[in-house]
Amino acid sequence: MLGAIGLDARQESAYRALVALGAAEVADLAHRLALPEADTERALRLLEHQGLAAQSSARADRWVAAPPGVALGALLTQHRHELEQAELAAALLAREYRAEATELPVHDLVEVVTGASAVAHRFLQLQLGASEEVCALVTGKPMVVSGIDNDAEERAAQRGVAYRVVIEREVLTLPTGLVEVSASLGRDEQVRVVDRVPTKLVVADRTLAMVPLTGRGSEPAALVVHASGLLESLTGLFEAVWREALPLRLGGRGEVAEDGPAGPDAADLEILSLLLAGMTDASVAKQLDLGLRTVQRRVKGLMELAGVTTRLQLGWHAYEKGWVARSADEGRTGGPAAAATVTGTAGAVAGPAPERTGPVAGPAAEGGVAGFATAATASADGPPVPGSAADAG
């Protein structure tokens, strides 16, 4: 614990023993620490050099501890000053490096790391340098550092760094897979599972990312990506995989359990069914005897659950995920074009939507996204759009 201020294990043990005893002779202290007297005396001399111990004025072979509040406080102040100087030097070196780089934009964007040792070191360094969050996609075939060897993860988590990890299902079949996942969950990390992840990936604090550069069979190499559009794309890739993955948790007996996919509850499906039938938010609130804000909050929750930003996207997502099914007998034989049935715990509660005589979004027929919204609403083969254009805002 005192290694951060320059004490090794023997020096720390000797100082703690002296603090507990108040004073001790070398032979007694050596016996207490289970160390040779020569090693004990050497540790005491180093403590004396750092101002943490001193020989008794009454007896030359007797040692006393310096008051921790004074002695350790002085060492902490010294090391803080040294760290500040090191940070200043690092900032100056980084500025000099950028100034001297012949290809400044490239050097600012990516960094190529080659060799197993260098890749492993950079991977651990990325985690140890994080201060807020580490996001990772993990495959079943580690290239350089296995989960059991990733001690940086535990050290970072102990400092309060949050971890969000998506693993391939194959990881759970590895000899140490369940042990590693259990350890991660035990540290309150969030772990999810999918059948396959698109690539290995680690993102630290959304400012640095690391991805493999070479395929199997060649020398390990990786690409470290700094803040840029490429980094934003990699972060978006992680978030997309994260949304589709299923959470893992520790069961009552410490076993790893997999949660089922989240979905809308009965009230959500009932609201969705009425929106798909062509009703406005206000009409749905009146029909179900709910507040308008409650309806709008639940619609927003459905959009967050689906990972979409518009009601048009919500309609497509509900159709793709089986929350809503179109009637095969409607729309194709001259019936109402927006007939739909909502599935799930709410049952079939939506009837045919009323026919619309004008465009949904005004001049949307001109084309573009708004034009697509109009066409999708009136199509007999695509999913309906929940809510009216007036509600979408």
C-alpha positions in Angstrom: 0.0 0.0 0.0 2.9 2.3 0.7 4.7 1.3 -2.5 3.4 4.5 -4.2 5.7 6.6 -2.0 8.8 4.4 -2.7 8.7 1.7 0.0 9.2 -2.0 -0.9 7.4 -4.8 0.9 10.2 -5.3 3.5 10.5 -1.7 4.3 6.7 -1.3 4.7 6.5 -4.4 7.0 9.4 -3.1 9.1 7.9 0.3 9.4 4.4 -1.1 10.3 6.0 -3.3 13.0 8.0 -0.4 14.4 4.8 1.7 14.6 3.0 -1.1 16.3 5.8 -1.7 18.9 7.0 1.9 19.3 10.6 0.7 19.4 12.4 -2.6 18.9 15.8 -4.1 18.6 17.1 -5.5 15.3 17.0 -9.2 16.5 13.4 -8.9 17.9 12.2 -7.1 14.8 13.9 -9.7 12.5 12.2 -12.5 14.5 8.8 -10.8 14.2 9.2 -10.3 10.4 10.7 -13.7 9.8 13.7 -12.2 8.1 17.4 -12.5 8.5 18.9 -9.8 10.8 21.0 -8.5 7.9 18.0 -7.9 5.7 16.1 -6.4 8.6 18.9 -3.9 9.4 19.2 -3.0 5.7 15.4 -2.2 5.6 15.8 -0.1 8.7 18.7 1.8 7.2 16.6 2.6 4.1 13.7 3.7 6.4 16.2 6.0 8.2 17.3 7.5 4.9 13.6 8.3 4.1 13.0 9.8 7.6 10.7 7.0 8.7 12.9 5.5 11.4 15.8 6.4 13.6 18.2 4.7 16.1 17.5 5.2 19.7 19.8 7.7 21.4 19.9 5.4 24.5 20.8 2.1 22.7 22.5 1.9 19.4 20.8 -1.4 18.4 17.3 -0.2 19.2 15.2 1.5 16.6 12.1 3.8 16.9 9.5 4.8 14.3 9.0 8.4 13.2 5.4 9.7 13.7 3.4 8.6 10.6 1.5 11.8 10.3 4.7 13.9 9.9 7.0 11.5 8.2 4.5 10.0 5.7 3.0 13.4 5.0 6.5 14.7 4.0 7.0 11.8 1.6 3.5 12.3 0.1 4.2 15.9 -0.5 7.5 15.1 -2.2 5.9 12.5 -4.5 3.0 14.8 -5.4 5.6 17.4 -6.5 7.5 14.8 -8.5 4.3 13.6 -10.2 3.4 17.2 -11.1 6.8 17.6 -12.6 6.5 14.3 -14.5 3.1 15.4 -15.9 4.5 18.7 -17.0 7.4 16.9 -18.7 5.0 14.5 -20.4 2.9 17.4 -21.8 6.0 19.1 -23.1 7.2 15.9 -24.8 3.8 15.3 -26.4 3.8 18.9 -27.7 7.4 18.4 -29.1 6.4 15.1 -30.7 3.4 16.6 -32.5 5.5 19.6 -33.6 8.3 17.3 -35.1 6.0 14.7 -36.6 6.3 14.8 -40.4 2.8 13.5 -41.0 0.9 15.3 -38.3 -2.7 14.3 -39.2 -1.8 10.6 -39.4 0.2 10.6 -36.2 -2.7 12.3 -34.4 -5.2 9.8 -35.7 -3.7 6.3 -35.4 -0.8 4.5 -33.9 0.4 1.1 -35.2 1.7 -1.3 -32.5 3.5 -4.5 -33.6 4.8 -7.5 -31.7 3.1 -9.6 -29.0 4.9 -7.9 -26.2 4.2 -4.4 -27.4 0.5 -5.1 -28.1 0.1 -6.7 -24.6 1.8 -3.7 -23.0 -0.4 -1.2 -24.9 -3.5 -3.1 -24.1 -2.8 -3.1 -20.4 -1.7 0.5 -20.5 -4.9 1.6 -22.2 -6.9 0.2 -19.2 -4.6 1.5 -16.5 -4.8 5.0 -18.1 -8.6 5.0 -18.1 -10.3 7.2 -15.5 -14.0 6.6 -16.2 -15.0 3.7 -18.4 -13.6 0.9 -20.5 -15.8 -0.8 -23.1 -14.6 -4.0 -24.8 -15.7 -6.6 -27.3 -14.1 -10.0 -26.5 -13.8 -13.0 -28.8 -13.4 -16.6 -27.8 -9.8 -16.7 -29.1 -7.5 -14.2 -27.3 -4.6 -13.1 -29.5 -2.1 -11.8 -26.9 -3.6 -11.4 -23.4 -6.1 -13.8 -22.0 -8.8 -12.8 -19.6 -7.1 -14.6 -16.7 -3.8 -12.7 -17.4 -5.5 -9.2 -17.7 -4.6 -8.0 -14.2 -5.0 -4.4 -15.4 -8.8 -4.9 -15.5 -9.0 -5.7 -11.7 -6.6 -2.8 -10.9 -8.6 -0.3 -12.9 -11.9 -1.6 -11.5 -10.6 -1.1 -8.0 -9.9 2.6 -8.8 -13.6 3.0 -9.8 -13.3 2.6 -13.6 -16.6 1.2 -14.9 -16.4 -1.8 -17.3 -18.9 -2.7 -20.0 -17.9 -5.9 -21.8 -19.6 -8.0 -24.6 -18.3 -11.5 -24.9 -18.9 -14.2 -27.5 -20.8 -17.1 -26.3 -17.7 -19.3 -27.1 -16.0 -17.6 -24.2 -18.3 -19.3 -21.7 -17.1 -22.7 -23.1 -13.4 -22.0 -22.5 -11.7 -23.8 -19.5 -11.4 -20.5 -17.6 -14.3 -18.7 -19.2 -16.9 -19.0 -16.4 -14.2 -18.1 -13.8 -13.3 -14.9 -15.7 -16.9 -13.9 -16.2 -17.8 -14.6 -12.5 -14.8 -12.5 -11.4 -15.9 -9.6 -13.6 -19.5 -9.8 -12.4 -18.2 -9.9 -8.8 -16.5 -6.6 -9.4 -19.8 -5.1 -10.5 -18.8 -5.0 -14.1 -21.5 -5.1 -16.7 -21.1 -8.2 -18.9 -23.3 -9.2 -21.9 -23.1 -12.1 -24.3 -23.8 -12.5 -28.1 -23.3 -15.4 -30.5 -20.5 -13.5 -32.2 -18.8 -10.1 -32.0 -17.6 -8.5 -35.2 -14.0 -7.8 -33.9 -11.9 -7.5 -30.8 -12.1 -4.0 -29.5 -11.3 -2.0 -26.4 -12.3 1.7 -25.9 -11.0 3.7 -23.0 -12.9 6.8 -21.9 -14.1 7.3 -25.5 -10.8 8.9 -26.2 -8.7 5.9 -27.2 -9.5 2.6 -28.9 -7.6 -0.5 -29.9 -8.4 -3.0 -32.6 -6.4 -5.9 -34.1 -4.6 -5.1 -37.3 -3.6 -8.5 -38.6 -5.3 -11.8 -39.0 -4.5 -15.2 -37.5 -1.1 -16.8 -38.3 0.9 -13.5 -38.6 2.8 -11.4 -36.1 0.4 -9.8 -33.6 -0.3 -6.1 -34.4 -2.9 -3.6 -33.3 -4.2 -0.2 -34.3 -4.5 2.4 -31.5 -7.1 5.0 -32.6 -7.1 8.5 -31.0 -10.0 11.0 -30.9 -11.4 11.2 -34.4 -14.3 10.2 -36.6 -12.8 6.7 -36.8 -12.9 6.5 -33.0 -16.6 7.6 -33.0 -17.4 4.9 -35.5 -15.7 2.2 -33.3 -17.6 3.5 -30.3 -20.8 3.4 -32.2 -20.0 -0.2 -33.2 -19.6 -1.2 -29.6 -22.9 0.5 -28.6 -24.7 -1.3 -31.4 -23.4 -4.7 -30.3 -24.1 -3.8 -26.6 -27.8 -3.1 -27.4 -28.3 -6.5 -29.0 -26.4 -8.5 -26.4 -28.1 -10.3 -23.5 -27.0 -9.4 -19.9 -25.2 -11.9 -17.7 -25.5 -11.9 -13.9 -24.4 -14.0 -10.9 -27.1 -16.4 -9.6 -27.8 -17.0 -6.0 -25.2 -19.8 -5.8 -22.5 -17.8 -7.6 -23.3 -19.3 -11.0 -23.4 -17.2 -14.2 -27.0 -16.8 -15.5 -28.2 -15.2 -18.7 -31.1 -12.8 -18.7 -33.7 -13.0 -21.5 -34.1 -10.2 -24.0 -35.8 -7.1 -22.7 -39.2 -6.3 -24.3 -42.2 -4.0 -23.8 -44.6 -4.8 -21.0 -48.4 -5.1 -21.5 -49.1 -1.4 -21.0 -46.4 -0.5 -23.5 -47.9 -2.8 -26.1 -51.4 -1.5 -25.5 -50.1 2.1 -26.1 -48.2 0.9 -29.2 -51.2 -0.9 -30.5 -53.4 2.2 -30.3 -50.7 4.4 -31.9 -50.4 1.9 -34.8 -54.2 2.1 -35.2 -53.7 5.8 -36.0 -54.6 7.4 -32.7 -52.7 10.5 -31.4 -50.9 10.6 -28.0 -53.8 12.6 -26.6 -56.4 10.1 -27.8 -54.4 7.2 -26.4 -54.1 8.9 -23.0 -57.9 9.5 -23.0 -58.7 5.9 -24.2 -56.5 4.3 -21.5 -57.3 6.9 -18.8 -53.6 7.8 -18.5 -51.9 11.2 -18.4 -50.5 12.6 -21.7 -47.0 12.8 -20.2 -47.3 9.1 -19.1 -48.0 8.1 -22.7 -45.2 10.2 -24.1 -42.8 8.9 -21.5 -43.7 5.3 -22.4 -43.3 6.0 -26.1 -39.9 7.5 -25.4 -39.0 4.4 -23.3 -40.0 2.1 -26.3 -37.8 4.1 -28.6 -34.9 3.8 -26.1 -35.5 0.1 -25.8 -35.5 -0.3 -29.5 -32.4 1.9 -29.9 -34.1 4.3 -32.3 -34.6 8.0 -32.5 -37.8 8.5 -34.5 -41.3 7.0 -34.5 -40.8 5.8 -38.0 -37.9 3.7 -36.9 -39.9 2.4 -33.9 -42.6 1.2 -36.2 -40.1 -0.8 -38.3 -38.4 -2.1 -35.2 -41.7 -3.3 -33.7 -42.4 -5.1 -37.0 -38.9 -6.7 -37.2 -38.9 -7.8 -33.5 -42.3 -9.4 -33.7 -44.0 -6.8 -31.4 -46.4 -6.2 -34.3 -47.6 -8.4 -37.1 -49.5 -7.2 -40.2 -52.6 -9.0 -41.3 -52.2 -10.9 -44.5 -55.8 -10.3 -45.4 -55.7 -6.6 -45.1 -54.2 -4.0 -47.4 -53.5 -6.4 -50.3 -57.2 -7.0 -51.2 -58.3 -3.4 -51.1 -58.8 -3.2 -47.3 -57.3 -0.6 -45.0 -53.6 -0.2 -45.7 -52.4 0.1 -42.0 -54.1 -2.9 -40.5 -51.8 -4.4 -37.8 -51.9 -6.8 -34.8 -49.7 -6.2 -31.7 -48.3 -9.4 -30.3 -47.0 -10.1 -26.8 -48.6 -9.9 -23.4 -51.1 -7.3 -24.5 -52.6 -9.6 -27.1 -54.2 -8.5 -30.3 -55.6 -5.1 -29.4 -55.2 -3.1 -32.6 -57.7 -3.1 -35.3 -57.4 -1.6 -38.8 -56.1 2.0 -38.8 -58.4 4.6 -40.5 -57.6 5.4 -44.1 -55.8 8.7 -44.6 -56.8 11.0 -47.4 -53.8 13.3 -47.4 -50.0 13.0 -46.9 -48.7 12.3 -43.4 -45.9 14.9 -43.4 -47.1 17.6 -45.7 -44.6 18.1 -48.6 -43.0 14.8 -47.8 -43.9 13.4 -51.2 -41.0 15.3 -52.6 -38.7 12.5 -51.4 -35.9 12.2 -48.8 -36.5 10.9 -45.3 -39.8 12.7 -44.8 -41.0 11.3 -48.2 -40.0 7.8 -47.1 -42.0 8.3 -43.9 -45.1 9.1 -46.0 -44.6 6.1 -48.3 -43.9 3.7 -45.4 -47.1 4.8 -43.6 -49.3 4.1 -46.6 -47.6 0.9 -47.7 -49.4 -2.4 -47.3 -46.3 -4.5 -47.0 -44.2 -2.5 -44.5 -44.8 -1.8 -40.8 -47.1 1.0 -39.8 -45.8 4.2 -38.2 -46.9 4.8 -34.6 -48.5 8.1 -33.9 -49.2 11.1 -36.2 -46.8 13.6 -37.6 -48.0 16.1 -35.0 -47.0 13.7 -32.1 -43.5 13.0 -33.5 -42.2 16.3 -32.1 
